[in-house]
Amino acid sequence: MECPDRWPELNSQQRRLVNRYIDTLLAQQAALPLIEKPGREVVAVKQVGSVSYQLERVKCGKATCRKCPHGPYWYAYFRRGKRLVSKYIGKDFKLIAPD
């Protein structure tokens, strides 16, 4: 691997840029993929740290409903251990602290 051998050649600003780039890659890797559920349409997605926020239009499931899909509503998705957890936020976006 060349990287460790070449690290001393970098100045402090270049090292900071490399560290920032690595942090960005790690955050992207930890980011949750788009969560698609039946009866929901994803309108927008925001990633803040380990929480993925999705603005979704939701079908209520009533056969006679003329207003479907409802919303859009914000949902937060995050991991609790190995389990994927979703949390309803509402019509207005706000940050949440994962439990």
C-alpha positions in Angstrom: 0.0 0.0 0.0 1.4 3.4 -1.0 -0.7 5.6 1.2 1.1 5.0 4.5 4.5 5.5 2.9 3.5 8.7 1.2 1.7 10.2 4.2 4.9 12.0 5.5 5.1 13.8 2.1 1.8 15.6 2.7 1.7 18.9 4.5 -0.8 19.6 7.3 -3.5 21.1 5.0 -3.3 18.2 2.6 -3.6 15.7 5.6 -6.7 17.6 6.8 -8.2 17.3 3.3 -7.5 13.6 3.1 -9.0 13.1 6.6 -12.1 15.1 5.6 -12.5 13.0 2.5 -12.1 9.8 4.4 -14.7 11.0 7.0 -17.1 11.8 4.1 -16.6 8.3 2.6 -17.2 6.7 5.9 -20.4 8.7 6.5 -21.7 7.8 3.0 -21.0 4.2 3.7 -22.9 4.4 7.0 -25.8 6.2 5.3 -28.9 4.2 4.9 -30.1 3.4 1.4 -33.4 4.8 0.2 -36.1 3.0 2.1 -39.0 2.0 -0.2 -42.2 0.6 1.4 -45.4 -0.6 -0.4 -48.0 2.1 -0.6 -45.5 4.9 -0.1 -43.9 7.3 -2.6 -40.6 8.9 -1.6 -40.6 12.7 -2.5 -37.3 13.8 -0.9 -34.4 12.5 1.1 -32.1 14.1 3.6 -29.1 12.5 5.4 -28.0 14.0 8.7 -25.4 11.9 10.4 -26.6 8.4 10.9 -30.3 9.4 10.4 -32.0 9.2 7.0 -35.0 11.5 6.6 -37.6 10.8 3.9 -40.5 12.9 2.8 -43.2 10.3 1.8 -46.7 10.3 0.3 -48.7 7.5 2.1 -51.7 5.5 1.0 -54.1 4.8 3.8 -55.3 1.5 2.5 -59.0 2.3 2.5 -60.6 1.1 -0.7 -63.0 4.1 -0.9 -60.5 6.8 -0.1 -60.5 9.5 -2.7 -57.7 11.6 -1.2 -54.9 9.0 -1.4 -52.0 9.3 -1.3 -51.9 11.5 1.9 -49.1 13.8 2.9 -46.3 14.2 2.3 -45.0 13.4 5.7 -41.5 13.2 7.1 -40.1 9.9 8.5 -36.8 9.3 10.1 -34.9 6.0 9.6 -32.0 4.9 11.7 -30.4 1.7 13.1 -30.8 0.5 16.6 -28.3 -2.3 16.7 -29.0 -4.4 13.7 -32.7 -3.4 13.5 -33.9 -0.6 11.1 -36.2 1.7 13.0 -38.6 4.3 11.5 -40.1 7.2 13.3 -42.9 9.5 12.2 -42.0 13.2 12.3 -45.0 14.9 10.6 -45.6 17.5 7.9 -42.8 19.8 9.0 -39.2 18.7 9.0 -37.3 18.6 12.3 -34.2 16.8 13.4 -34.6 13.9 15.9 -32.2 12.2 18.2 -32.2 8.5 17.5 -33.3 6.6 20.7 
